[in-house]
């Protein structure tokens, strides 16, 4: 079984999920970055422990929430943030700790009042009800758009994507290598060029005006396509016919 805690591993991307919000076949797209003994989860879909277990089985890995102490939320659509409530409760009740959370300013502005508070702002301790705050569960760091940020072994830059709500694409450097991740976005050639500086590019593809048509990515230069992996694809996507390699759940990609 693969051990993601090996301290001498290079910069790796563990693919936890590859699907979209409507998938009956795949877990929602989410990643776990690992470098120099540090980990950083990218997004947190619903039933997150099950997502980790499913990826573990697919990739012969050993993953659990104990491996996840830092989470970066790219945007507030449910397939990217729906598991955060459960993960934060687990950290509080089982591990007696707060979850380190990283997010763009717009996510921080809305995540508590418009997403989490309705389910998390009151706890019953057996005798009385206690009012809870965002800070009781999370140690949050806001990642400004126009700056670089250090999170453990990772250096991060964010870029806005073309999507329904504020969404962050990521450029991540660690261990002398670089990852570019599109997150959810309409096709944006300037974003592609920004990501293309990386050694590995992970790009979404799906239907609709706020997602990227496969045909746009298939028309990119061959050299870039060879460094690219696809995620966020629908259940109808033909994996075998793709000229760009689709990422699979449980993949452990070396950047």
LINBEL-V849743 format. One record per residue. N is the residue number from 1. RES is the residue in three letters. PHI is phi in radians with two decimals (none if undefined). PSI is psi as a letter, one per 30 degrees, with the letter a starting at -180 (* if undefined). BURIAL is b if it has 16 or more other C-alpha atoms within 10 Angstrom, else e. Layout:
n=N res=RES phi=PHI psi=PSI burial=BURIAL
n=N res=RES phi=PHI psi=PSI burial=BURIAL
This chain:
n=1 res=UNK phi=none psi=k burial=e
n=2 res=UNK phi=-1.21 psi=k burial=e
n=3 res=UNK phi=-1.93 psi=j burial=e
n=4 res=UNK phi=-1.33 psi=f burial=b
n=5 res=UNK phi=-1.63 psi=g burial=b
n=6 res=UNK phi=-1.08 psi=k burial=e
n=7 res=UNK phi=-1.20 psi=f burial=e
n=8 res=UNK phi=-1.70 psi=g burial=e
n=9 res=UNK phi=-1.23 psi=k burial=e
n=10 res=UNK phi=-1.30 psi=a burial=b
n=11 res=UNK phi=-1.16 psi=j burial=b
n=12 res=UNK phi=-2.21 psi=l burial=b
n=13 res=UNK phi=-2.07 psi=j burial=b
n=14 res=UNK phi=-1.64 psi=k burial=b
n=15 res=UNK phi=-1.51 psi=j burial=b
n=16 res=UNK phi=-1.50 psi=e burial=b
n=17 res=UNK phi=-2.57 psi=l burial=b
n=18 res=UNK phi=-2.27 psi=f burial=b
n=19 res=UNK phi=-1.63 psi=a burial=b
n=20 res=UNK phi=-1.84 psi=a burial=b
n=21 res=UNK phi=-1.22 psi=f burial=b
n=22 res=UNK phi=-1.88 psi=g burial=e
n=23 res=UNK phi=-1.22 psi=k burial=e
n=24 res=UNK phi=-1.82 psi=f burial=e
n=25 res=UNK phi=-1.90 psi=e burial=e
n=26 res=UNK phi=-2.14 psi=l burial=b
n=27 res=UNK phi=-1.25 psi=l burial=b
n=28 res=UNK phi=-1.03 psi=k burial=b
n=29 res=UNK phi=-1.03 psi=k burial=b
n=30 res=UNK phi=-2.84 psi=l burial=b
n=31 res=UNK phi=-2.33 psi=l burial=b
n=32 res=UNK phi=-2.27 psi=j burial=b
n=33 res=UNK phi=-1.58 psi=k burial=b
n=34 res=UNK phi=-2.45 psi=k burial=b
n=35 res=UNK phi=-2.80 psi=k burial=b
n=36 res=UNK phi=0.90 psi=h burial=b
n=37 res=UNK phi=1.45 psi=f burial=e
n=38 res=UNK phi=-1.75 psi=l burial=b
n=39 res=UNK phi=-2.24 psi=l burial=b
n=40 res=UNK phi=-2.54 psi=j burial=b
n=41 res=UNK phi=-1.46 psi=k burial=b
n=42 res=UNK phi=-1.86 psi=j burial=b
n=43 res=UNK phi=1.24 psi=l burial=b
n=44 res=UNK phi=-2.58 psi=i burial=b
n=45 res=UNK phi=-1.23 psi=l burial=b
n=46 res=UNK phi=-1.03 psi=l burial=b
n=47 res=UNK phi=0.92 psi=h burial=e
n=48 res=UNK phi=-1.11 psi=e burial=b
n=49 res=UNK phi=-1.10 psi=e burial=b
n=50 res=UNK phi=-1.18 psi=e burial=e
n=51 res=UNK phi=-1.06 psi=e burial=b
n=52 res=UNK phi=-1.10 psi=e burial=b
n=53 res=UNK phi=-1.16 psi=e burial=b
n=54 res=UNK phi=-1.11 psi=e burial=b
n=55 res=UNK phi=-1.12 psi=e burial=b
n=56 res=UNK phi=-1.07 psi=e burial=b
n=57 res=UNK phi=-1.15 psi=e burial=e
n=58 res=UNK phi=-1.21 psi=e burial=e
n=59 res=UNK phi=-1.91 psi=g burial=b
n=60 res=UNK phi=0.95 psi=h burial=e
n=61 res=UNK phi=-1.96 psi=l burial=b
n=62 res=UNK phi=-2.23 psi=j burial=b
n=63 res=UNK phi=-2.13 psi=k burial=b
n=64 res=UNK phi=-2.68 psi=l burial=e
n=65 res=UNK phi=-1.13 psi=f burial=e
n=66 res=UNK phi=-1.09 psi=f burial=e
n=67 res=UNK phi=-1.41 psi=f burial=b
n=68 res=UNK phi=-2.04 psi=j burial=b
n=69 res=UNK phi=-1.95 psi=f burial=b
n=70 res=UNK phi=-2.22 psi=k burial=b
n=71 res=UNK phi=-2.27 psi=k burial=b
n=72 res=UNK phi=-1.86 psi=k burial=b
n=73 res=UNK phi=-1.76 psi=k burial=b
n=74 res=UNK phi=-1.40 psi=e burial=b
n=75 res=UNK phi=-2.93 psi=l burial=b
n=76 res=UNK phi=-1.78 psi=g burial=b
n=77 res=UNK phi=-1.20 psi=k burial=b
n=78 res=UNK phi=-1.03 psi=e burial=e
n=79 res=UNK phi=-1.25 psi=f burial=b
n=80 res=UNK phi=-1.97 psi=f burial=b
n=81 res=UNK phi=-2.31 psi=f burial=b
n=82 res=UNK phi=-1.11 psi=f burial=b
n=83 res=UNK phi=-1.63 psi=g burial=b
n=84 res=UNK phi=-1.19 psi=e burial=b
n=85 res=UNK phi=-1.00 psi=e burial=b
n=86 res=UNK phi=-1.12 psi=e burial=b
n=87 res=UNK phi=-1.16 psi=e burial=b
n=88 res=UNK phi=-1.16 psi=e burial=b
n=89 res=UNK phi=-1.08 psi=e burial=b
n=90 res=UNK phi=-1.06 psi=e burial=b
n=91 res=UNK phi=-1.06 psi=e burial=b
n=92 res=UNK phi=-1.28 psi=e burial=b
n=93 res=UNK phi=-1.43 psi=e burial=e
n=94 res=UNK phi=-1.67 psi=e burial=e
n=95 res=UNK phi=-1.79 psi=f burial=e
n=96 res=UNK phi=0.97 psi=h burial=e
n=97 res=UNK phi=-2.60 psi=l burial=b
n=98 res=UNK phi=-1.61 psi=l burial=b
n=99 res=UNK phi=-1.58 psi=k burial=b
n=100 res=UNK phi=-1.34 psi=k burial=b
n=101 res=UNK phi=-2.09 psi=k burial=b
n=102 res=UNK phi=-2.23 psi=k burial=b
n=103 res=UNK phi=-2.90 psi=l burial=b
n=104 res=UNK phi=-1.19 psi=l burial=b
n=105 res=UNK phi=-0.99 psi=e burial=e
n=106 res=UNK phi=-1.17 psi=e burial=b
n=107 res=UNK phi=-1.17 psi=e burial=b
n=108 res=UNK phi=-1.06 psi=e burial=b
n=109 res=UNK phi=-1.06 psi=e burial=e
n=110 res=UNK phi=-1.92 psi=f burial=e
n=111 res=UNK phi=-1.13 psi=e burial=b
n=112 res=UNK phi=-1.43 psi=e burial=b
n=113 res=UNK phi=-1.22 psi=e burial=e
n=114 res=UNK phi=-1.90 psi=f burial=e
n=115 res=UNK phi=-2.24 psi=e burial=b
n=116 res=UNK phi=-1.80 psi=e burial=b
n=117 res=UNK phi=-1.03 psi=e burial=e
n=118 res=UNK phi=-1.04 psi=f burial=e
n=119 res=UNK phi=-1.84 psi=f burial=e
n=120 res=UNK phi=-2.20 psi=f burial=b
n=121 res=UNK phi=-1.48 psi=g burial=b
n=122 res=UNK phi=-2.43 psi=k burial=e
n=123 res=UNK phi=-2.20 psi=k burial=e
n=124 res=UNK phi=-1.84 psi=k burial=e
n=125 res=UNK phi=-1.74 psi=g burial=e
n=126 res=UNK phi=1.79 psi=f burial=e
n=127 res=UNK phi=-2.24 psi=e burial=e
n=128 res=UNK phi=-2.62 psi=l burial=e
n=129 res=UNK phi=-1.60 psi=k burial=e
n=130 res=UNK phi=-2.08 psi=k burial=e
n=131 res=UNK phi=-1.33 psi=k burial=e
n=132 res=UNK phi=-2.03 psi=l burial=e
n=133 res=UNK phi=-2.00 psi=l burial=e
n=134 res=UNK phi=-0.98 psi=e burial=e
n=135 res=UNK phi=-1.23 psi=f burial=e
n=136 res=UNK phi=-1.18 psi=f burial=e
n=137 res=UNK phi=-1.85 psi=e burial=b
n=138 res=UNK phi=-2.21 psi=k burial=b
n=139 res=UNK phi=-1.83 psi=j burial=e
n=140 res=UNK phi=-1.76 psi=k burial=b
n=141 res=UNK phi=-2.06 psi=k burial=b
n=142 res=UNK phi=-1.46 psi=k burial=b
n=143 res=UNK phi=-1.79 psi=j burial=b
n=144 res=UNK phi=-1.15 psi=l burial=e
n=145 res=UNK phi=-1.20 psi=e burial=e
n=146 res=UNK phi=-1.87 psi=h burial=e
n=147 res=UNK phi=-2.60 psi=l burial=e
n=148 res=UNK phi=-1.62 psi=k burial=e
n=149 res=UNK phi=-2.33 psi=k burial=b
n=150 res=UNK phi=-1.86 psi=k burial=e
n=151 res=UNK phi=-2.22 psi=j burial=b
n=152 res=UNK phi=1.02 psi=b burial=e
n=153 res=UNK phi=-1.42 psi=f burial=b
n=154 res=UNK phi=-1.86 psi=k burial=b
n=155 res=UNK phi=-1.93 psi=k burial=e
n=156 res=UNK phi=-2.05 psi=k burial=b
n=157 res=UNK phi=-2.26 psi=k burial=b
n=158 res=UNK phi=-2.01 psi=l burial=b
n=159 res=UNK phi=-2.51 psi=k burial=b
n=160 res=UNK phi=-1.17 psi=k burial=b
n=161 res=UNK phi=-1.79 psi=l burial=b
n=162 res=UNK phi=-1.67 psi=j burial=b
n=163 res=UNK phi=-2.59 psi=l burial=b
n=164 res=UNK phi=-1.09 psi=e burial=e
n=165 res=UNK phi=-2.26 psi=l burial=e
n=166 res=UNK phi=-0.95 psi=k burial=b
n=167 res=UNK phi=-2.44 psi=k burial=b
n=168 res=UNK phi=-1.88 psi=k burial=b
n=169 res=UNK phi=-1.45 psi=l burial=b
n=170 res=UNK phi=-2.24 psi=k burial=b
n=171 res=UNK phi=-2.13 psi=j burial=b
n=172 res=UNK phi=-2.13 psi=k burial=b
n=173 res=UNK phi=-1.99 psi=k burial=b
n=174 res=UNK phi=-2.86 psi=k burial=b
n=175 res=UNK phi=0.90 psi=h burial=b
n=176 res=UNK phi=1.33 psi=g burial=e
n=177 res=UNK phi=-2.23 psi=l burial=b
n=178 res=UNK phi=-2.43 psi=k burial=b
n=179 res=UNK phi=-2.04 psi=k burial=b
n=180 res=UNK phi=-1.98 psi=k burial=b
n=181 res=UNK phi=-2.24 psi=k burial=b
n=182 res=UNK phi=-1.27 psi=f burial=b
n=183 res=UNK phi=0.94 psi=a burial=b
n=184 res=UNK phi=-1.38 psi=k burial=b
n=185 res=UNK phi=-2.90 psi=k burial=b
n=186 res=UNK phi=-1.17 psi=l burial=b
n=187 res=UNK phi=-1.09 psi=k burial=b
n=188 res=UNK phi=-2.49 psi=j burial=e
n=189 res=UNK phi=-1.10 psi=e burial=e
n=190 res=UNK phi=-1.15 psi=e burial=e
n=191 res=UNK phi=-1.14 psi=e burial=b
n=192 res=UNK phi=-1.00 psi=e burial=b
n=193 res=UNK phi=-1.11 psi=e burial=e
n=194 res=UNK phi=-1.13 psi=e burial=b
n=195 res=UNK phi=-1.28 psi=e burial=b
n=196 res=UNK phi=-1.16 psi=f burial=b
n=197 res=UNK phi=-1.20 psi=f burial=e
n=198 res=UNK phi=-1.41 psi=l burial=b
n=199 res=UNK phi=-1.29 psi=e burial=b
n=200 res=UNK phi=-2.31 psi=k burial=b
n=201 res=UNK phi=-2.05 psi=k burial=b
n=202 res=UNK phi=-1.94 psi=j burial=b
n=203 res=UNK phi=-2.22 psi=k burial=b
n=204 res=UNK phi=-1.38 psi=l burial=b
n=205 res=UNK phi=-2.64 psi=k burial=b
n=206 res=UNK phi=-3.01 psi=a burial=b
n=207 res=UNK phi=-1.52 psi=l burial=e
n=208 res=UNK phi=1.73 psi=l burial=e
n=209 res=UNK phi=-1.13 psi=f burial=e
n=210 res=UNK phi=-1.71 psi=g burial=b
n=211 res=UNK phi=-2.25 psi=l burial=b
n=212 res=UNK phi=-1.76 psi=k burial=b
n=213 res=UNK phi=-1.11 psi=k burial=b
n=214 res=UNK phi=-0.97 psi=e burial=b
n=215 res=UNK phi=-1.06 psi=e burial=e
n=216 res=UNK phi=-1.14 psi=e burial=e
n=217 res=UNK phi=-1.27 psi=e burial=b
n=218 res=UNK phi=-1.14 psi=f burial=e
n=219 res=UNK phi=-1.53 psi=f burial=e
n=220 res=UNK phi=-1.24 psi=l burial=e
n=221 res=UNK phi=-0.99 psi=k burial=e
n=222 res=UNK phi=-1.02 psi=e burial=e
n=223 res=UNK phi=-1.08 psi=e burial=e
n=224 res=UNK phi=-1.27 psi=e burial=b
n=225 res=UNK phi=-1.03 psi=e burial=b
n=226 res=UNK phi=-1.17 psi=f burial=e
n=227 res=UNK phi=-1.67 psi=g burial=b
n=228 res=UNK phi=-1.94 psi=k burial=b
n=229 res=UNK phi=-2.22 psi=k burial=b
n=230 res=UNK phi=-1.76 psi=k burial=b
n=231 res=UNK phi=-2.45 psi=l burial=b
n=232 res=UNK phi=1.09 psi=g burial=b
n=233 res=UNK phi=-1.50 psi=l burial=b
n=234 res=UNK phi=-1.43 psi=l burial=b
n=235 res=UNK phi=-1.11 psi=f burial=b
n=236 res=UNK phi=-1.52 psi=f burial=e
n=237 res=UNK phi=-1.18 psi=k burial=e
n=238 res=UNK phi=-1.49 psi=j burial=e
n=239 res=UNK phi=-1.08 psi=e burial=e
n=240 res=UNK phi=-1.25 psi=f burial=e
n=241 res=UNK phi=-1.55 psi=f burial=e
n=242 res=UNK phi=-1.25 psi=k burial=e
n=243 res=UNK phi=-1.48 psi=f burial=e
n=244 res=UNK phi=-1.99 psi=k burial=b
n=245 res=UNK phi=-1.18 psi=k burial=b
n=246 res=UNK phi=-1.32 psi=k burial=b
n=247 res=UNK phi=-1.22 psi=k burial=b
n=248 res=UNK phi=-2.08 psi=l burial=b
n=249 res=UNK phi=-1.04 psi=k burial=b
n=250 res=UNK phi=1.59 psi=f burial=b
n=251 res=UNK phi=-1.05 psi=k burial=b
n=252 res=UNK phi=-2.06 psi=j burial=b
n=253 res=UNK phi=-1.57 psi=k burial=e
n=254 res=UNK phi=-1.51 psi=k burial=e
n=255 res=UNK phi=-1.28 psi=* burial=b
